[in-house]
């Protein structure tokens, strides 16, 4: 393969149910755009919160819809 044409990819194993849900819920052609946005947000959160972000996601204490709220909270934990 020509190095110029090489594109990095992210591949993860998902369950059959997850695959079915994604196919049903995400309109055709939108999956790439959705996951590119998710990856960009995850990278931003890692740069900002590092180990805290990892621990919260792995412990399932932080969901995707909570990610942006982390950047909005002040030092006291309240939105500012």
mmJSON file of the N, C-alpha and C atoms, coordinates in Angstrom:
{"data_MODEL":{"atom_site":{
"group_PDB":["ATOM","ATOM","ATOM","ATOM","ATOM","ATOM","ATOM","ATOM","ATOM","ATOM","ATOM","ATOM","ATOM","ATOM","ATOM","ATOM","ATOM","ATOM","ATOM","ATOM","ATOM","ATOM","ATOM","ATOM","ATOM","ATOM","ATOM","ATOM","ATOM","ATOM","ATOM","ATOM","ATOM","ATOM","ATOM","ATOM","ATOM","ATOM","ATOM","ATOM","ATOM","ATOM","ATOM","ATOM","ATOM","ATOM","ATOM","ATOM","ATOM","ATOM","ATOM","ATOM","ATOM","ATOM","ATOM","ATOM","ATOM","ATOM","ATOM","ATOM","ATOM","ATOM","ATOM","ATOM","ATOM","ATOM","ATOM","ATOM","ATOM","ATOM","ATOM","ATOM","ATOM","ATOM","ATOM","ATOM","ATOM","ATOM","ATOM","ATOM","ATOM","ATOM","ATOM","ATOM","ATOM","ATOM","ATOM","ATOM","ATOM","ATOM","ATOM","ATOM","ATOM","ATOM","ATOM","ATOM","ATOM","ATOM","ATOM","ATOM","ATOM","ATOM","ATOM","ATOM","ATOM","ATOM","ATOM","ATOM","ATOM","ATOM","ATOM","ATOM","ATOM","ATOM","ATOM","ATOM","ATOM","ATOM","ATOM","ATOM","ATOM","ATOM","ATOM","ATOM","ATOM","ATOM","ATOM","ATOM","ATOM","ATOM","ATOM","ATOM","ATOM","ATOM","ATOM","ATOM","ATOM","ATOM","ATOM","ATOM","ATOM","ATOM","ATOM","ATOM","ATOM","ATOM","ATOM","ATOM","ATOM","ATOM","ATOM","ATOM","ATOM","ATOM","ATOM","ATOM","ATOM","ATOM","ATOM","ATOM","ATOM","ATOM","ATOM","ATOM","ATOM","ATOM","ATOM","ATOM","ATOM","ATOM","ATOM","ATOM","ATOM","ATOM","ATOM","ATOM","ATOM","ATOM","ATOM","ATOM","ATOM","ATOM","ATOM","ATOM","ATOM","ATOM","ATOM","ATOM","ATOM","ATOM","ATOM","ATOM","ATOM","ATOM","ATOM","ATOM","ATOM","ATOM","ATOM","ATOM","ATOM","ATOM","ATOM","ATOM","ATOM","ATOM","ATOM","ATOM","ATOM","ATOM","ATOM","ATOM","ATOM","ATOM","ATOM","ATOM","ATOM","ATOM","ATOM","ATOM","ATOM","ATOM","ATOM","ATOM","ATOM","ATOM","ATOM","ATOM","ATOM","ATOM","ATOM","ATOM","ATOM","ATOM","ATOM","ATOM","ATOM","ATOM","ATOM","ATOM"],
"id":[1,2,3,4,5,6,7,8,9,10,11,12,13,14,15,16,17,18,19,20,21,22,23,24,25,26,27,28,29,30,31,32,33,34,35,36,37,38,39,40,41,42,43,44,45,46,47,48,49,50,51,52,53,54,55,56,57,58,59,60,61,62,63,64,65,66,67,68,69,70,71,72,73,74,75,76,77,78,79,80,81,82,83,84,85,86,87,88,89,90,91,92,93,94,95,96,97,98,99,100,101,102,103,104,105,106,107,108,109,110,111,112,113,114,115,116,117,118,119,120,121,122,123,124,125,126,127,128,129,130,131,132,133,134,135,136,137,138,139,140,141,142,143,144,145,146,147,148,149,150,151,152,153,154,155,156,157,158,159,160,161,162,163,164,165,166,167,168,169,170,171,172,173,174,175,176,177,178,179,180,181,182,183,184,185,186,187,188,189,190,191,192,193,194,195,196,197,198,199,200,201,202,203,204,205,206,207,208,209,210,211,212,213,214,215,216,217,218,219,220,221,222,223,224,225,226,227,228,229,230,231,232,233,234,235,236,237,238,239,240],
"type_symbol":["N","C","C","N","C","C","N","C","C","N","C","C","N","C","C","N","C","C","N","C","C","N","C","C","N","C","C","N","C","C","N","C","C","N","C","C","N","C","C","N","C","C","N","C","C","N","C","C","N","C","C","N","C","C","N","C","C","N","C","C","N","C","C","N","C","C","N","C","C","N","C","C","N","C","C","N","C","C","N","C","C","N","C","C","N","C","C","N","C","C","N","C","C","N","C","C","N","C","C","N","C","C","N","C","C","N","C","C","N","C","C","N","C","C","N","C","C","N","C","C","N","C","C","N","C","C","N","C","C","N","C","C","N","C","C","N","C","C","N","C","C","N","C","C","N","C","C","N","C","C","N","C","C","N","C","C","N","C","C","N","C","C","N","C","C","N","C","C","N","C","C","N","C","C","N","C","C","N","C","C","N","C","C","N","C","C","N","C","C","N","C","C","N","C","C","N","C","C","N","C","C","N","C","C","N","C","C","N","C","C","N","C","C","N","C","C","N","C","C","N","C","C","N","C","C","N","C","C","N","C","C","N","C","C","N","C","C","N","C","C"],
"label_atom_id":["N","CA","C","N","CA","C","N","CA","C","N","CA","C","N","CA","C","N","CA","C","N","CA","C","N","CA","C","N","CA","C","N","CA","C","N","CA","C","N","CA","C","N","CA","C","N","CA","C","N","CA","C","N","CA","C","N","CA","C","N","CA","C","N","CA","C","N","CA","C","N","CA","C","N","CA","C","N","CA","C","N","CA","C","N","CA","C","N","CA","C","N","CA","C","N","CA","C","N","CA","C","N","CA","C","N","CA","C","N","CA","C","N","CA","C","N","CA","C","N","CA","C","N","CA","C","N","CA","C","N","CA","C","N","CA","C","N","CA","C","N","CA","C","N","CA","C","N","CA","C","N","CA","C","N","CA","C","N","CA","C","N","CA","C","N","CA","C","N","CA","C","N","CA","C","N","CA","C","N","CA","C","N","CA","C","N","CA","C","N","CA","C","N","CA","C","N","CA","C","N","CA","C","N","CA","C","N","CA","C","N","CA","C","N","CA","C","N","CA","C","N","CA","C","N","CA","C","N","CA","C","N","CA","C","N","CA","C","N","CA","C","N","CA","C","N","CA","C","N","CA","C","N","CA","C","N","CA","C","N","CA","C","N","CA","C","N","CA","C","N","CA","C","N","CA","C","N","CA","C"],
"label_alt_id":[null,null,null,null,null,null,null,null,null,null,null,null,null,null,null,null,null,null,null,null,null,null,null,null,null,null,null,null,null,null,null,null,null,null,null,null,null,null,null,null,null,null,null,null,null,null,null,null,null,null,null,null,null,null,null,null,null,null,null,null,null,null,null,null,null,null,null,null,null,null,null,null,null,null,null,null,null,null,null,null,null,null,null,null,null,null,null,null,null,null,null,null,null,null,null,null,null,null,null,null,null,null,null,null,null,null,null,null,null,null,null,null,null,null,null,null,null,null,null,null,null,null,null,null,null,null,null,null,null,null,null,null,null,null,null,null,null,null,null,null,null,null,null,null,null,null,null,null,null,null,null,null,null,null,null,null,null,null,null,null,null,null,null,null,null,null,null,null,null,null,null,null,null,null,null,null,null,null,null,null,null,null,null,null,null,null,null,null,null,null,null,null,null,null,null,null,null,null,null,null,null,null,null,null,null,null,null,null,null,null,null,null,null,null,null,null,null,null,null,null,null,null,null,null,null,null,null,null,null,null,null,null,null,null,null,null,null,null,null,null],
"label_comp_id":["UNK","UNK","UNK","UNK","UNK","UNK","UNK","UNK","UNK","UNK","UNK","UNK","UNK","UNK","UNK","UNK","UNK","UNK","UNK","UNK","UNK","UNK","UNK","UNK","UNK","UNK","UNK","UNK","UNK","UNK","UNK","UNK","UNK","UNK","UNK","UNK","UNK","UNK","UNK","UNK","UNK","UNK","UNK","UNK","UNK","UNK","UNK","UNK","UNK","UNK","UNK","UNK","UNK","UNK","UNK","UNK","UNK","UNK","UNK","UNK","UNK","UNK","UNK","UNK","UNK","UNK","UNK","UNK","UNK","UNK","UNK","UNK","UNK","UNK","UNK","UNK","UNK","UNK","UNK","UNK","UNK","UNK","UNK","UNK","UNK","UNK","UNK","UNK","UNK","UNK","UNK","UNK","UNK","UNK","UNK","UNK","UNK","UNK","UNK","UNK","UNK","UNK","UNK","UNK","UNK","UNK","UNK","UNK","UNK","UNK","UNK","UNK","UNK","UNK","UNK","UNK","UNK","UNK","UNK","UNK","UNK","UNK","UNK","UNK","UNK","UNK","UNK","UNK","UNK","UNK","UNK","UNK","UNK","UNK","UNK","UNK","UNK","UNK","UNK","UNK","UNK","UNK","UNK","UNK","UNK","UNK","UNK","UNK","UNK","UNK","UNK","UNK","UNK","UNK","UNK","UNK","UNK","UNK","UNK","UNK","UNK","UNK","UNK","UNK","UNK","UNK","UNK","UNK","UNK","UNK","UNK","UNK","UNK","UNK","UNK","UNK","UNK","UNK","UNK","UNK","UNK","UNK","UNK","UNK","UNK","UNK","UNK","UNK","UNK","UNK","UNK","UNK","UNK","UNK","UNK","UNK","UNK","UNK","UNK","UNK","UNK","UNK","UNK","UNK","UNK","UNK","UNK","UNK","UNK","UNK","UNK","UNK","UNK","UNK","UNK","UNK","UNK","UNK","UNK","UNK","UNK","UNK","UNK","UNK","UNK","UNK","UNK","UNK","UNK","UNK","UNK","UNK","UNK","UNK","UNK","UNK","UNK","UNK","UNK","UNK"],
"label_asym_id":["A","A","A","A","A","A","A","A","A","A","A","A","A","A","A","A","A","A","A","A","A","A","A","A","A","A","A","A","A","A","A","A","A","A","A","A","A","A","A","A","A","A","A","A","A","A","A","A","A","A","A","A","A","A","A","A","A","A","A","A","A","A","A","A","A","A","A","A","A","A","A","A","A","A","A","A","A","A","A","A","A","A","A","A","A","A","A","A","A","A","A","A","A","A","A","A","A","A","A","A","A","A","A","A","A","A","A","A","A","A","A","A","A","A","A","A","A","A","A","A","A","A","A","A","A","A","A","A","A","A","A","A","A","A","A","A","A","A","A","A","A","A","A","A","A","A","A","A","A","A","A","A","A","A","A","A","A","A","A","A","A","A","A","A","A","A","A","A","A","A","A","A","A","A","A","A","A","A","A","A","A","A","A","A","A","A","A","A","A","A","A","A","A","A","A","A","A","A","A","A","A","A","A","A","A","A","A","A","A","A","A","A","A","A","A","A","A","A","A","A","A","A","A","A","A","A","A","A","A","A","A","A","A","A","A","A","A","A","A","A"],
"label_entity_id":["1","1","1","1","1","1","1","1","1","1","1","1","1","1","1","1","1","1","1","1","1","1","1","1","1","1","1","1","1","1","1","1","1","1","1","1","1","1","1","1","1","1","1","1","1","1","1","1","1","1","1","1","1","1","1","1","1","1","1","1","1","1","1","1","1","1","1","1","1","1","1","1","1","1","1","1","1","1","1","1","1","1","1","1","1","1","1","1","1","1","1","1","1","1","1","1","1","1","1","1","1","1","1","1","1","1","1","1","1","1","1","1","1","1","1","1","1","1","1","1","1","1","1","1","1","1","1","1","1","1","1","1","1","1","1","1","1","1","1","1","1","1","1","1","1","1","1","1","1","1","1","1","1","1","1","1","1","1","1","1","1","1","1","1","1","1","1","1","1","1","1","1","1","1","1","1","1","1","1","1","1","1","1","1","1","1","1","1","1","1","1","1","1","1","1","1","1","1","1","1","1","1","1","1","1","1","1","1","1","1","1","1","1","1","1","1","1","1","1","1","1","1","1","1","1","1","1","1","1","1","1","1","1","1","1","1","1","1","1","1"],
"label_seq_id":[1,1,1,2,2,2,3,3,3,4,4,4,5,5,5,6,6,6,7,7,7,8,8,8,9,9,9,10,10,10,11,11,11,12,12,12,13,13,13,14,14,14,15,15,15,16,16,16,17,17,17,18,18,18,19,19,19,20,20,20,21,21,21,22,22,22,23,23,23,24,24,24,25,25,25,26,26,26,27,27,27,28,28,28,29,29,29,30,30,30,31,31,31,32,32,32,33,33,33,34,34,34,35,35,35,36,36,36,37,37,37,38,38,38,39,39,39,40,40,40,41,41,41,42,42,42,43,43,43,44,44,44,45,45,45,46,46,46,47,47,47,48,48,48,49,49,49,50,50,50,51,51,51,52,52,52,53,53,53,54,54,54,55,55,55,56,56,56,57,57,57,58,58,58,59,59,59,60,60,60,61,61,61,62,62,62,63,63,63,64,64,64,65,65,65,66,66,66,67,67,67,68,68,68,69,69,69,70,70,70,71,71,71,72,72,72,73,73,73,74,74,74,75,75,75,76,76,76,77,77,77,78,78,78,79,79,79,80,80,80],
"pdbx_PDB_ins_code":[null,null,null,null,null,null,null,null,null,null,null,null,null,null,null,null,null,null,null,null,null,null,null,null,null,null,null,null,null,null,null,null,null,null,null,null,null,null,null,null,null,null,null,null,null,null,null,null,null,null,null,null,null,null,null,null,null,null,null,null,null,null,null,null,null,null,null,null,null,null,null,null,null,null,null,null,null,null,null,null,null,null,null,null,null,null,null,null,null,null,null,null,null,null,null,null,null,null,null,null,null,null,null,null,null,null,null,null,null,null,null,null,null,null,null,null,null,null,null,null,null,null,null,null,null,null,null,null,null,null,null,null,null,null,null,null,null,null,null,null,null,null,null,null,null,null,null,null,null,null,null,null,null,null,null,null,null,null,null,null,null,null,null,null,null,null,null,null,null,null,null,null,null,null,null,null,null,null,null,null,null,null,null,null,null,null,null,null,null,null,null,null,null,null,null,null,null,null,null,null,null,null,null,null,null,null,null,null,null,null,null,null,null,null,null,null,null,null,null,null,null,null,null,null,null,null,null,null,null,null,null,null,null,null,null,null,null,null,null,null],
"Cartn_x":[0.837,0.0,0.877,0.52,1.237,1.05,2.155,2.096,1.214,1.154,0.334,-1.164,-1.552,-2.958,-3.339,-2.369,-2.638,-3.462,-4.495,-5.329,-5.416,-5.076,-5.185,-6.642,-6.848,-8.196,-8.24,-9.431,-9.688,-10.649,-10.273,-11.119,-11.329,-12.587,-12.918,-13.941,-13.943,-14.936,-16.188,-17.341,-18.611,-19.508,-20.544,-21.463,-22.408,-23.0,-24.0,-25.14,-25.56,-26.619,-26.189,-24.952,-24.445,-24.411,-23.966,-23.921,-25.318,-26.271,-27.654,-28.208,-27.969,-28.464,-27.857,-26.549,-25.9,-26.466,-26.663,-27.213,-28.627,-29.395,-30.784,-30.896,-30.068,-30.223,-29.486,-28.378,-27.593,-27.928,-28.417,-28.755,-27.548,-27.829,-26.785,-25.902,-24.602,-23.655,-23.272,-23.915,-23.641,-22.667,-22.469,-21.646,-20.235,-19.609,-18.251,-18.219,-19.158,-19.2,-19.435,-20.337,-20.63,-19.397,-18.75,-17.609,-16.381,-16.223,-15.132,-15.334,-16.575,-16.865,-16.62,-17.016,-16.798,-15.299,-14.525,-13.071,-12.446,-12.869,-12.341,-12.649,-13.866,-14.234,-13.446,-13.25,-12.478,-11.032,-10.448,-9.073,-8.998,-9.972,-9.997,-10.1,-10.957,-11.126,-9.88,-9.214,-7.974,-6.916,-6.796,-5.807,-6.091,-7.365,-7.751,-7.738,-8.238,-8.478,-7.691,-7.027,-6.175,-6.708,-6.001,-6.326,-7.737,-8.2,-9.547,-10.577,-10.371,-11.262,-11.234,-10.036,-9.914,-10.654,-10.397,-10.993,-12.519,-13.027,-14.477,-15.151,-14.558,-15.15,-15.099,-13.956,-13.8,-14.725,-14.911,-15.801,-17.271,-17.519,-18.877,-19.551,-18.729,-19.254,-19.415,-19.011,-19.068,-19.569,-20.614,-21.176,-20.885,-21.068,-20.769,-21.481,-22.737,-23.447,-22.951,-22.097,-21.498,-20.161,-19.533,-18.181,-18.072,-18.958,-18.843,-19.117,-19.913,-20.202,-18.955,-17.967,-16.728,-16.026,-16.032,-15.362,-16.128,-17.393,-18.209,-18.203,-17.733,-17.751,-16.568,-16.855,-15.804,-15.052,-14.094,-13.292,-14.127,-15.239,-16.102,-17.073,-17.015,-17.891,-19.197,-19.459,-20.684,-20.428,-21.468,-21.327,-21.04,-20.048,-19.736,-19.578],
"Cartn_y":[-1.183,0.0,1.239,2.186,3.438,4.225,4.711,5.441,6.679,7.262,8.452,8.146,6.928,6.531,5.919,5.733,5.104,6.036,5.486,6.238,5.456,6.094,5.394,5.051,3.94,3.474,3.064,3.123,2.657,1.49,0.358,-0.823,-1.378,-1.558,-2.129,-3.233,-4.178,-5.245,-4.756,-4.968,-4.623,-5.854,-5.813,-6.949,-6.942,-8.08,-8.1,-7.104,-6.968,-6.02,-4.585,-4.25,-2.903,-2.636,-3.611,-3.468,-3.236,-4.021,-3.874,-2.503,-2.08,-0.781,0.361,0.298,1.346,1.401,0.251,0.201,0.759,0.482,0.93,2.415,2.887,4.233,5.334,5.0,6.017,5.938,7.036,7.031,6.661,6.015,5.59,6.791,6.597,7.642,8.564,8.439,9.332,8.747,7.428,6.778,7.365,7.563,8.119,9.503,10.355,11.715,11.713,10.86,10.77,10.336,9.265,8.746,9.638,10.378,11.349,12.434,12.889,13.899,13.342,12.092,11.462,11.348,10.912,10.777,12.138,13.184,14.524,14.953,14.693,15.045,14.241,12.961,12.117,12.618,12.947,13.474,14.762,15.652,16.916,16.668,15.727,15.435,14.78,13.941,13.326,14.397,15.308,16.383,17.25,17.44,18.316,17.61,16.373,15.709,14.43,13.928,12.737,11.602,11.252,10.071,10.125,11.309,11.447,11.008,11.421,11.029,9.518,8.931,7.475,6.738,7.127,6.436,6.547,7.726,7.926,7.13,7.087,6.334,4.839,4.345,2.912,2.457,3.304,2.969,3.219,3.66,3.971,5.031,5.96,7.086,8.316,8.201,9.313,8.779,9.405,8.989,10.057,9.705,10.629,11.967,11.959,13.23,14.038,13.464,14.184,14.839,14.417,14.869,16.386,17.027,18.473,19.195,18.608,19.278,19.409,18.556,18.655,19.982,20.426,21.672,22.9,22.74,23.866,24.076,23.085,23.173,23.994,24.803,25.568,24.7,25.277,24.522,23.971,24.626,24.152,23.073,22.71,21.665,22.191,23.483,24.072,24.698,24.775,25.425,26.9,27.419,28.84,29.512],
"Cartn_z":[0.0,0.0,0.0,-0.813,-0.909,0.386,0.95,2.214,2.103,0.935,0.7,0.858,0.561,0.64,1.989,2.866,4.161,5.036,5.648,6.581,7.879,9.009,10.284,10.567,11.246,11.567,13.024,13.584,14.94,14.822,15.35,15.273,16.672,17.046,18.347,18.147,19.057,19.02,19.741,19.114,19.732,19.726,20.538,20.619,19.417,19.105,18.033,18.3,19.555,19.887,19.619,19.991,19.724,18.22,17.454,15.996,15.424,15.881,15.43,15.805,17.041,17.497,16.676,16.44,15.652,14.243,13.626,12.265,12.22,13.249,13.305,13.651,14.581,15.124,14.369,13.724,13.019,11.528,10.952,9.526,8.661,7.537,6.607,6.232,6.302,5.956,7.096,8.24,9.368,10.385,10.359,11.379,11.436,10.292,10.26,10.906,10.547,11.095,12.604,13.055,14.485,15.261,14.796,15.54,15.43,14.338,14.266,15.327,15.508,16.532,17.936,18.165,19.47,19.754,18.763,18.951,19.259,18.546,18.825,20.258,20.725,22.101,23.126,22.864,23.786,23.862,22.732,22.726,23.537,23.35,24.095,25.592,25.987,27.405,28.004,27.254,27.741,27.952,26.998,27.137,28.358,28.667,29.771,31.123,31.173,32.455,32.68,31.685,31.721,32.594,33.668,34.472,35.08,35.428,35.984,34.94,33.712,32.625,32.435,32.359,32.19,33.299,34.535,35.675,35.654,35.359,35.358,34.249,33.065,31.956,32.244,32.678,32.946,34.07,35.092,36.203,35.851,34.634,34.149,35.004,35.513,36.273,35.389,34.142,33.204,31.879,31.368,30.088,29.052,27.789,26.702,26.872,27.302,27.456,28.654,29.5,30.622,30.249,29.176,28.844,28.788,28.06,27.923,29.228,30.1,31.365,32.234,32.034,32.809,32.552,31.298,30.953,31.418,31.75,32.167,33.667,34.43,35.886,36.402,37.383,38.033,39.022,39.697,40.655,41.799,42.134,43.211,42.752,41.433,40.911,40.372,40.552,40.036,38.678,37.873,36.582,36.795,36.061,36.214,34.884],
"occupancy":[1.0,1.0,1.0,1.0,1.0,1.0,1.0,1.0,1.0,1.0,1.0,1.0,1.0,1.0,1.0,1.0,1.0,1.0,1.0,1.0,1.0,1.0,1.0,1.0,1.0,1.0,1.0,1.0,1.0,1.0,1.0,1.0,1.0,1.0,1.0,1.0,1.0,1.0,1.0,1.0,1.0,1.0,1.0,1.0,1.0,1.0,1.0,1.0,1.0,1.0,1.0,1.0,1.0,1.0,1.0,1.0,1.0,1.0,1.0,1.0,1.0,1.0,1.0,1.0,1.0,1.0,1.0,1.0,1.0,1.0,1.0,1.0,1.0,1.0,1.0,1.0,1.0,1.0,1.0,1.0,1.0,1.0,1.0,1.0,1.0,1.0,1.0,1.0,1.0,1.0,1.0,1.0,1.0,1.0,1.0,1.0,1.0,1.0,1.0,1.0,1.0,1.0,1.0,1.0,1.0,1.0,1.0,1.0,1.0,1.0,1.0,1.0,1.0,1.0,1.0,1.0,1.0,1.0,1.0,1.0,1.0,1.0,1.0,1.0,1.0,1.0,1.0,1.0,1.0,1.0,1.0,1.0,1.0,1.0,1.0,1.0,1.0,1.0,1.0,1.0,1.0,1.0,1.0,1.0,1.0,1.0,1.0,1.0,1.0,1.0,1.0,1.0,1.0,1.0,1.0,1.0,1.0,1.0,1.0,1.0,1.0,1.0,1.0,1.0,1.0,1.0,1.0,1.0,1.0,1.0,1.0,1.0,1.0,1.0,1.0,1.0,1.0,1.0,1.0,1.0,1.0,1.0,1.0,1.0,1.0,1.0,1.0,1.0,1.0,1.0,1.0,1.0,1.0,1.0,1.0,1.0,1.0,1.0,1.0,1.0,1.0,1.0,1.0,1.0,1.0,1.0,1.0,1.0,1.0,1.0,1.0,1.0,1.0,1.0,1.0,1.0,1.0,1.0,1.0,1.0,1.0,1.0,1.0,1.0,1.0,1.0,1.0,1.0,1.0,1.0,1.0,1.0,1.0,1.0,1.0,1.0,1.0,1.0,1.0,1.0],
"B_iso_or_equiv":[0.0,0.0,0.0,0.0,0.0,0.0,0.0,0.0,0.0,0.0,0.0,0.0,0.0,0.0,0.0,0.0,0.0,0.0,0.0,0.0,0.0,0.0,0.0,0.0,0.0,0.0,0.0,0.0,0.0,0.0,0.0,0.0,0.0,0.0,0.0,0.0,0.0,0.0,0.0,0.0,0.0,0.0,0.0,0.0,0.0,0.0,0.0,0.0,0.0,0.0,0.0,0.0,0.0,0.0,0.0,0.0,0.0,0.0,0.0,0.0,0.0,0.0,0.0,0.0,0.0,0.0,0.0,0.0,0.0,0.0,0.0,0.0,0.0,0.0,0.0,0.0,0.0,0.0,0.0,0.0,0.0,0.0,0.0,0.0,0.0,0.0,0.0,0.0,0.0,0.0,0.0,0.0,0.0,0.0,0.0,0.0,0.0,0.0,0.0,0.0,0.0,0.0,0.0,0.0,0.0,0.0,0.0,0.0,0.0,0.0,0.0,0.0,0.0,0.0,0.0,0.0,0.0,0.0,0.0,0.0,0.0,0.0,0.0,0.0,0.0,0.0,0.0,0.0,0.0,0.0,0.0,0.0,0.0,0.0,0.0,0.0,0.0,0.0,0.0,0.0,0.0,0.0,0.0,0.0,0.0,0.0,0.0,0.0,0.0,0.0,0.0,0.0,0.0,0.0,0.0,0.0,0.0,0.0,0.0,0.0,0.0,0.0,0.0,0.0,0.0,0.0,0.0,0.0,0.0,0.0,0.0,0.0,0.0,0.0,0.0,0.0,0.0,0.0,0.0,0.0,0.0,0.0,0.0,0.0,0.0,0.0,0.0,0.0,0.0,0.0,0.0,0.0,0.0,0.0,0.0,0.0,0.0,0.0,0.0,0.0,0.0,0.0,0.0,0.0,0.0,0.0,0.0,0.0,0.0,0.0,0.0,0.0,0.0,0.0,0.0,0.0,0.0,0.0,0.0,0.0,0.0,0.0,0.0,0.0,0.0,0.0,0.0,0.0,0.0,0.0,0.0,0.0,0.0,0.0,0.0,0.0,0.0,0.0,0.0,0.0],
"pdbx_formal_charge":[null,null,null,null,null,null,null,null,null,null,null,null,null,null,null,null,null,null,null,null,null,null,null,null,null,null,null,null,null,null,null,null,null,null,null,null,null,null,null,null,null,null,null,null,null,null,null,null,null,null,null,null,null,null,null,null,null,null,null,null,null,null,null,null,null,null,null,null,null,null,null,null,null,null,null,null,null,null,null,null,null,null,null,null,null,null,null,null,null,null,null,null,null,null,null,null,null,null,null,null,null,null,null,null,null,null,null,null,null,null,null,null,null,null,null,null,null,null,null,null,null,null,null,null,null,null,null,null,null,null,null,null,null,null,null,null,null,null,null,null,null,null,null,null,null,null,null,null,null,null,null,null,null,null,null,null,null,null,null,null,null,null,null,null,null,null,null,null,null,null,null,null,null,null,null,null,null,null,null,null,null,null,null,null,null,null,null,null,null,null,null,null,null,null,null,null,null,null,null,null,null,null,null,null,null,null,null,null,null,null,null,null,null,null,null,null,null,null,null,null,null,null,null,null,null,null,null,null,null,null,null,null,null,null,null,null,null,null,null,null],
"auth_seq_id":[1,1,1,2,2,2,3,3,3,4,4,4,5,5,5,6,6,6,7,7,7,8,8,8,9,9,9,10,10,10,11,11,11,12,12,12,13,13,13,14,14,14,15,15,15,16,16,16,17,17,17,18,18,18,19,19,19,20,20,20,21,21,21,22,22,22,23,23,23,24,24,24,25,25,25,26,26,26,27,27,27,28,28,28,29,29,29,30,30,30,31,31,31,32,32,32,33,33,33,34,34,34,35,35,35,36,36,36,37,37,37,38,38,38,39,39,39,40,40,40,41,41,41,42,42,42,43,43,43,44,44,44,45,45,45,46,46,46,47,47,47,48,48,48,49,49,49,50,50,50,51,51,51,52,52,52,53,53,53,54,54,54,55,55,55,56,56,56,57,57,57,58,58,58,59,59,59,60,60,60,61,61,61,62,62,62,63,63,63,64,64,64,65,65,65,66,66,66,67,67,67,68,68,68,69,69,69,70,70,70,71,71,71,72,72,72,73,73,73,74,74,74,75,75,75,76,76,76,77,77,77,78,78,78,79,79,79,80,80,80],
"auth_comp_id":["UNK","UNK","UNK","UNK","UNK","UNK","UNK","UNK","UNK","UNK","UNK","UNK","UNK","UNK","UNK","UNK","UNK","UNK","UNK","UNK","UNK","UNK","UNK","UNK","UNK","UNK","UNK","UNK","UNK","UNK","UNK","UNK","UNK","UNK","UNK","UNK","UNK","UNK","UNK","UNK","UNK","UNK","UNK","UNK","UNK","UNK","UNK","UNK","UNK","UNK","UNK","UNK","UNK","UNK","UNK","UNK","UNK","UNK","UNK","UNK","UNK","UNK","UNK","UNK","UNK","UNK","UNK","UNK","UNK","UNK","UNK","UNK","UNK","UNK","UNK","UNK","UNK","UNK","UNK","UNK","UNK","UNK","UNK","UNK","UNK","UNK","UNK","UNK","UNK","UNK","UNK","UNK","UNK","UNK","UNK","UNK","UNK","UNK","UNK","UNK","UNK","UNK","UNK","UNK","UNK","UNK","UNK","UNK","UNK","UNK","UNK","UNK","UNK","UNK","UNK","UNK","UNK","UNK","UNK","UNK","UNK","UNK","UNK","UNK","UNK","UNK","UNK","UNK","UNK","UNK","UNK","UNK","UNK","UNK","UNK","UNK","UNK","UNK","UNK","UNK","UNK","UNK","UNK","UNK","UNK","UNK","UNK","UNK","UNK","UNK","UNK","UNK","UNK","UNK","UNK","UNK","UNK","UNK","UNK","UNK","UNK","UNK","UNK","UNK","UNK","UNK","UNK","UNK","UNK","UNK","UNK","UNK","UNK","UNK","UNK","UNK","UNK","UNK","UNK","UNK","UNK","UNK","UNK","UNK","UNK","UNK","UNK","UNK","UNK","UNK","UNK","UNK","UNK","UNK","UNK","UNK","UNK","UNK","UNK","UNK","UNK","UNK","UNK","UNK","UNK","UNK","UNK","UNK","UNK","UNK","UNK","UNK","UNK","UNK","UNK","UNK","UNK","UNK","UNK","UNK","UNK","UNK","UNK","UNK","UNK","UNK","UNK","UNK","UNK","UNK","UNK","UNK","UNK","UNK","UNK","UNK","UNK","UNK","UNK","UNK"],
"auth_asym_id":["A","A","A","A","A","A","A","A","A","A","A","A","A","A","A","A","A","A","A","A","A","A","A","A","A","A","A","A","A","A","A","A","A","A","A","A","A","A","A","A","A","A","A","A","A","A","A","A","A","A","A","A","A","A","A","A","A","A","A","A","A","A","A","A","A","A","A","A","A","A","A","A","A","A","A","A","A","A","A","A","A","A","A","A","A","A","A","A","A","A","A","A","A","A","A","A","A","A","A","A","A","A","A","A","A","A","A","A","A","A","A","A","A","A","A","A","A","A","A","A","A","A","A","A","A","A","A","A","A","A","A","A","A","A","A","A","A","A","A","A","A","A","A","A","A","A","A","A","A","A","A","A","A","A","A","A","A","A","A","A","A","A","A","A","A","A","A","A","A","A","A","A","A","A","A","A","A","A","A","A","A","A","A","A","A","A","A","A","A","A","A","A","A","A","A","A","A","A","A","A","A","A","A","A","A","A","A","A","A","A","A","A","A","A","A","A","A","A","A","A","A","A","A","A","A","A","A","A","A","A","A","A","A","A","A","A","A","A","A","A"],
"auth_atom_id":["N","CA","C","N","CA","C","N","CA","C","N","CA","C","N","CA","C","N","CA","C","N","CA","C","N","CA","C","N","CA","C","N","CA","C","N","CA","C","N","CA","C","N","CA","C","N","CA","C","N","CA","C","N","CA","C","N","CA","C","N","CA","C","N","CA","C","N","CA","C","N","CA","C","N","CA","C","N","CA","C","N","CA","C","N","CA","C","N","CA","C","N","CA","C","N","CA","C","N","CA","C","N","CA","C","N","CA","C","N","CA","C","N","CA","C","N","CA","C","N","CA","C","N","CA","C","N","CA","C","N","CA","C","N","CA","C","N","CA","C","N","CA","C","N","CA","C","N","CA","C","N","CA","C","N","CA","C","N","CA","C","N","CA","C","N","CA","C","N","CA","C","N","CA","C","N","CA","C","N","CA","C","N","CA","C","N","CA","C","N","CA","C","N","CA","C","N","CA","C","N","CA","C","N","CA","C","N","CA","C","N","CA","C","N","CA","C","N","CA","C","N","CA","C","N","CA","C","N","CA","C","N","CA","C","N","CA","C","N","CA","C","N","CA","C","N","CA","C","N","CA","C","N","CA","C","N","CA","C","N","CA","C","N","CA","C","N","CA","C","N","CA","C","N","CA","C","N","CA","C"],
"pdbx_PDB_model_num":[1,1,1,1,1,1,1,1,1,1,1,1,1,1,1,1,1,1,1,1,1,1,1,1,1,1,1,1,1,1,1,1,1,1,1,1,1,1,1,1,1,1,1,1,1,1,1,1,1,1,1,1,1,1,1,1,1,1,1,1,1,1,1,1,1,1,1,1,1,1,1,1,1,1,1,1,1,1,1,1,1,1,1,1,1,1,1,1,1,1,1,1,1,1,1,1,1,1,1,1,1,1,1,1,1,1,1,1,1,1,1,1,1,1,1,1,1,1,1,1,1,1,1,1,1,1,1,1,1,1,1,1,1,1,1,1,1,1,1,1,1,1,1,1,1,1,1,1,1,1,1,1,1,1,1,1,1,1,1,1,1,1,1,1,1,1,1,1,1,1,1,1,1,1,1,1,1,1,1,1,1,1,1,1,1,1,1,1,1,1,1,1,1,1,1,1,1,1,1,1,1,1,1,1,1,1,1,1,1,1,1,1,1,1,1,1,1,1,1,1,1,1,1,1,1,1,1,1,1,1,1,1,1,1,1,1,1,1,1,1]
}}}
